[in-house]
Amino acid sequence: MQWCILSPMPAFRHRILLIAALANLGAPFASSRLEAQWVHYPTAGIPRKADGKVDLSAPTPRTPGGKPDLSGTWTSDEIDPRHPDVPPNPNDATTSRRMINLGVDIPGGLPYQPWLKAVVKQRTANNAKDDPHIRCFPDNFLRAYGMPHLLKFVQTPNLLVVMDEWDAGYRQVFLDARPLPVNPNPTFNGYSSAKWSGDTLMIDSNGFQNDTWIDWNGSVLTEAAKVREEVRRLDFGHLQIQVTVDDPKAYTKPWTVLIKERYIADTELLDEICLENERSLQHMK
């Protein structure tokens, strides 16, 4: 059994993550909310129904320039198929059906190159003991979309900042359509440049670290990867992100998945530092 045990101290509210072994995919992720500052503080200036609940179907908010405003706090809006009868908690982060296998909807699965197919098989068999997430490294944004941690988007005229609760991570998406670097220093989230096409934000990214995990199965991006995200805010409460990965070193052809995110109100990001009271490596020895 593989576990990622986070500190239960009140300063690290909620979502004490007990990560079950991949060998036992039926085991649920335990998630609970602890009391802390601003956990239940009402979010100001958002549309609400007569009963005070957030109106997720209200119109898409827009910037002074008329473009959709992607700002907000988000979590996965894709129910885990292991628990289809359990609706998502509207006030907390949820686990995506894509967390284990990002290509769950692709017929035949992700189109692995032979070497990666063998690696994924091995990683699944050994309960992903070398997973960088378990070892407290940052998550790549493709993986972060499906993890049970909140993401906060802050949009300015020239920059979209994505803050991840997990290890206080961040991502910068430059909105000036600047050219991507040719020989970038590799990073977990790479380098991202975007432009608007109507109401869709087209984000192109490169410069990833080799062997960057994107799901629990051990699928990866390599340094050759190019990622295109087409981001749409369908209404106030829902994001739709079409992701296309072109990584000839890892996959036999480009592949595309559709990711769905849901707005979370009346809460705030708080520290979720993996290394604080981390005990996973002891369990994996």
C-alpha positions in Angstrom: 0.0 0.0 0.0 1.4 3.4 -1.0 0.5 6.5 0.9 1.1 10.2 0.7 0.5 11.5 4.2 0.2 15.3 4.6 0.4 17.1 7.9 -2.9 17.2 9.8 -2.0 20.5 11.4 -4.9 23.0 11.2 -2.8 25.4 9.2 -3.0 23.0 6.3 -6.8 22.7 6.1 -8.8 20.1 4.3 -8.0 17.3 1.9 -5.6 15.2 4.1 -4.5 13.1 1.2 -4.3 9.4 1.7 -3.2 8.1 -1.7 -4.1 4.4 -2.2 -1.9 2.1 -4.1 -2.5 2.0 -7.9 -2.7 -1.7 -7.6 -6.0 -1.2 -5.8 -7.8 1.3 -8.0 -11.0 0.8 -6.1 -9.7 2.4 -2.9 -11.1 6.0 -2.6 -9.1 9.0 -1.9 -9.8 10.1 1.6 -10.5 13.9 1.8 -11.6 16.0 4.7 -11.8 19.7 5.5 -10.2 21.1 8.7 -11.1 24.5 10.1 -8.8 27.3 9.2 -8.8 30.9 8.1 -11.2 31.9 5.2 -12.3 28.3 4.5 -16.0 29.4 4.7 -15.6 33.1 3.9 -18.2 34.2 1.2 -16.7 35.1 -2.1 -17.8 38.6 -3.0 -19.1 39.8 -6.3 -20.2 36.5 -7.8 -23.7 35.5 -9.1 -25.9 33.7 -6.6 -29.3 32.2 -6.6 -32.1 33.1 -4.2 -30.9 30.4 -1.7 -27.5 31.9 -1.6 -25.8 29.2 -3.7 -23.5 30.1 -6.5 -25.2 30.3 -9.9 -22.8 28.2 -11.9 -24.9 28.7 -15.1 -24.7 32.5 -14.9 -23.1 34.3 -17.9 -19.4 34.2 -18.4 -17.6 37.1 -16.7 -15.7 39.4 -19.1 -12.7 41.7 -18.9 -13.1 45.4 -19.7 -11.7 44.5 -23.1 -14.6 42.1 -23.7 -12.6 38.8 -23.4 -13.7 36.0 -21.1 -12.2 36.4 -17.6 -10.8 33.0 -16.5 -10.1 34.2 -13.0 -11.5 32.0 -10.2 -10.8 29.0 -8.0 -11.2 25.7 -9.9 -11.4 22.0 -9.4 -12.1 19.0 -11.6 -15.7 18.6 -12.8 -15.2 15.0 -13.9 -16.7 12.4 -11.5 -14.4 9.5 -10.6 -15.9 6.4 -12.4 -15.1 4.3 -9.3 -17.7 6.3 -7.4 -20.3 7.3 -10.1 -23.1 7.7 -7.5 -21.2 10.1 -5.3 -21.7 13.7 -6.5 -18.8 16.2 -6.3 -18.6 18.2 -3.1 -19.6 21.7 -4.3 -17.4 23.4 -1.7 -14.1 21.4 -2.0 -11.7 20.0 -4.5 -12.5 16.7 -6.1 -10.6 13.9 -7.8 -10.8 13.6 -11.6 -11.7 10.5 -13.5 -8.5 11.3 -15.4 -6.2 11.2 -12.4 -5.2 7.6 -12.9 -5.2 7.6 -16.7 -5.2 10.9 -18.5 -6.2 9.1 -21.7 -9.2 7.2 -20.2 -11.5 8.3 -23.1 -9.1 7.5 -25.9 -9.9 4.2 -27.7 -7.0 1.9 -26.9 -5.5 4.4 -24.5 -2.7 6.8 -25.0 -0.6 5.9 -28.1 2.6 5.1 -26.2 5.9 4.5 -28.0 7.1 0.9 -27.2 9.6 2.1 -24.6 7.0 4.1 -22.7 4.4 1.4 -22.9 6.9 -0.9 -21.1 7.7 1.8 -18.5 4.0 2.5 -17.7 3.4 -1.2 -17.3 6.4 -1.4 -14.8 5.3 1.7 -12.9 1.8 0.3 -12.5 3.1 -3.0 -11.3 5.4 -1.5 -8.7 2.7 0.9 -7.4 4.4 3.9 -8.9 6.9 4.0 -6.1 9.1 6.5 -8.0 6.3 8.9 -8.7 7.6 12.4 -8.2 4.3 13.6 -6.7 4.7 11.1 -3.9 8.2 12.4 -3.4 6.9 15.9 -3.0 7.9 17.4 -6.4 5.7 19.9 -8.2 2.9 18.6 -10.5 2.8 19.5 -14.2 -0.3 21.5 -15.1 -1.9 18.6 -17.1 -1.7 16.5 -13.9 -2.8 19.3 -11.6 -6.1 19.7 -13.5 -7.2 16.3 -12.1 -5.7 16.2 -8.7 -7.7 16.9 -5.5 -6.1 20.3 -4.9 -7.5 23.7 -5.7 -6.2 25.8 -8.6 -6.6 29.6 -8.6 -6.5 31.5 -11.9 -5.7 35.2 -11.7 -6.0 36.9 -15.1 -4.5 40.3 -15.9 -4.4 42.0 -19.4 -1.0 40.4 -20.2 -0.6 37.5 -17.9 -2.6 34.5 -16.6 -1.2 33.2 -13.3 -2.3 29.7 -12.1 -1.6 29.0 -8.4 -1.6 25.4 -7.2 -2.2 24.5 -3.6 0.1 21.6 -3.9 3.5 22.8 -2.7 2.5 26.4 -3.4 3.1 25.8 -7.1 2.6 28.4 -9.8 2.4 28.6 -13.6 2.7 31.7 -15.8 0.9 32.0 -19.1 1.9 35.1 -21.1 -1.0 36.6 -23.0 1.1 38.6 -25.5 1.6 35.7 -28.0 5.4 35.8 -27.5 7.4 33.2 -29.3 8.3 30.1 -27.2 11.9 29.7 -26.3 14.0 27.6 -28.7 16.4 26.0 -26.2 14.7 26.5 -22.8 15.9 25.4 -19.5 13.5 22.5 -18.7 10.9 23.1 -16.0 7.9 21.1 -14.6 5.3 23.4 -16.2 7.4 24.5 -19.2 6.9 27.9 -20.9 3.5 29.1 -22.0 2.4 31.7 -24.5 -1.2 32.4 -25.4 -3.5 34.4 -27.7 -7.2 34.8 -28.0 -9.2 33.2 -30.9 -12.6 34.7 -30.3 -13.6 33.6 -26.8 -11.1 30.7 -26.7 -7.7 31.2 -25.2 -5.1 29.3 -27.2 -2.1 28.3 -25.0 1.1 26.8 -26.5 3.7 25.3 -24.1 7.1 23.7 -24.4 10.3 23.3 -22.4 9.3 20.5 -20.1 11.6 18.4 -18.0 12.2 14.9 -19.4 10.0 12.2 -17.8 7.4 14.6 -16.4 4.6 12.5 -15.1 1.1 13.5 -16.1 -1.0 10.7 -14.5 -0.8 8.0 -11.8 -0.1 5.4 -14.5 3.3 7.0 -15.1 2.5 8.5 -18.6 4.9 11.3 -19.3 6.0 14.3 -21.2 9.5 14.5 -22.6 11.7 17.5 -23.5 10.4 17.1 -27.0 6.7 17.7 -26.0 4.6 20.6 -27.4 1.2 21.1 -25.7 -1.7 23.1 -27.0 -4.6 24.1 -24.7 -7.8 25.6 -26.0 -9.5 27.1 -22.9 -13.1 28.2 -22.9 -15.2 29.5 -20.0 -18.6 28.2 -21.0 -20.5 30.1 -18.3 -19.7 31.5 -14.8 -19.0 28.1 -13.2 -17.4 25.9 -15.9 -14.2 25.7 -17.8 -13.6 23.4 -20.8 -9.9 22.8 -21.7 -9.2 20.8 -24.9 -5.6 19.6 -24.6 -3.5 18.3 -27.5 -0.1 16.7 -26.8 2.5 16.3 -29.6 5.5 14.4 -28.2 7.0 12.2 -30.8 9.6 10.9 -28.4 6.9 9.4 -26.1 3.9 8.8 -28.3 3.4 7.4 -31.8 1.0 10.3 -32.7 -0.5 13.5 -31.3 -3.5 12.9 -28.9 -6.3 15.1 -27.6 -8.3 15.0 -24.4 -11.1 17.2 -23.1 -10.7 18.4 -19.5 -13.6 20.0 -17.5 -13.2 22.2 -14.4 -15.8 23.6 -12.0 -15.8 26.9 -10.0 -15.3 26.7 -6.2 -16.6 29.5 -4.1 -16.5 30.6 -0.5 -13.0 29.2 0.2 -9.4 30.1 -0.3 -6.0 28.5 -1.1 -4.0 27.5 2.0 -0.6 25.9 2.3 -0.5 22.2 1.4 3.2 21.5 1.7 4.1 17.9 1.0 7.4 17.9 2.9 5.7 19.1 6.1 5.6 15.9 8.2 6.1 13.8 5.0 6.2 10.0 5.8 5.6 8.4 2.4 9.2 7.6 1.7 9.4 5.6 5.0 6.4 3.5 3.9 7.9 2.8 0.5 11.3 1.6 1.8 
